[in-house]
């Protein structure tokens, strides 16, 4: 099934069922390991950031993305 088909199917779900699908998607994203390119992009953003809160968020995203929480 393609992403377009999944999105189309989600559009037809009741709001409570859509919520379950969205929560599942967030959980998948949280556990997923990032590719080398994605980690590189985060590292580049970290290098260029001067905002302490952004630095903490990027470091956390890199750690989670590397290990796949």
C-alpha positions in Angstrom: 0.0 0.0 0.0 1.3 3.4 -0.8 1.5 6.4 1.5 -1.2 8.1 -0.7 -3.5 5.2 -0.2 -2.9 5.2 3.6 -3.6 8.9 3.7 -6.8 8.5 1.6 -7.9 5.7 4.0 -7.2 7.8 7.0 -9.3 10.7 5.6 -12.3 8.3 5.8 -11.8 7.3 9.4 -13.8 8.6 12.3 -11.9 11.2 14.4 -11.2 8.8 17.2 -9.8 6.3 14.8 -7.7 9.0 13.1 -6.3 9.8 16.6 -5.2 6.2 17.1 -3.4 6.2 13.7 -1.7 9.5 14.4 -0.5 8.3 17.8 0.8 5.1 16.2 2.7 7.2 13.6 4.3 9.3 16.3 5.4 6.1 18.1 6.9 4.7 15.0 8.8 8.0 14.3 10.1 8.0 17.9 11.5 4.5 17.7 12.9 4.8 14.1 16.6 5.0 13.5 17.6 7.9 11.3 19.6 7.4 8.1 23.2 8.7 7.8 21.9 11.7 5.8 19.3 12.6 8.3 21.8 12.4 11.2 24.2 14.5 9.1 21.5 17.1 8.6 20.9 17.2 12.3 24.6 17.5 13.0 24.9 20.4 10.6 21.9 22.2 12.2 23.5 21.6 15.6 26.8 23.1 14.4 25.1 26.2 13.2 22.8 26.7 16.2 23.4 29.2 19.0 20.1 28.7 20.8 20.6 26.6 23.9 17.1 25.1 23.8 17.6 24.2 20.1 21.0 22.6 20.9 19.4 20.4 23.6 16.6 19.4 21.2 18.9 18.6 18.4 21.3 16.5 20.6 18.3 14.6 21.9 17.0 14.0 18.3 20.4 12.8 17.2 20.8 10.4 20.1 17.3 9.0 19.6 17.8 8.9 15.9 21.0 7.0 16.2 19.8 4.4 18.7 16.2 4.3 17.5 15.0 4.8 21.1 
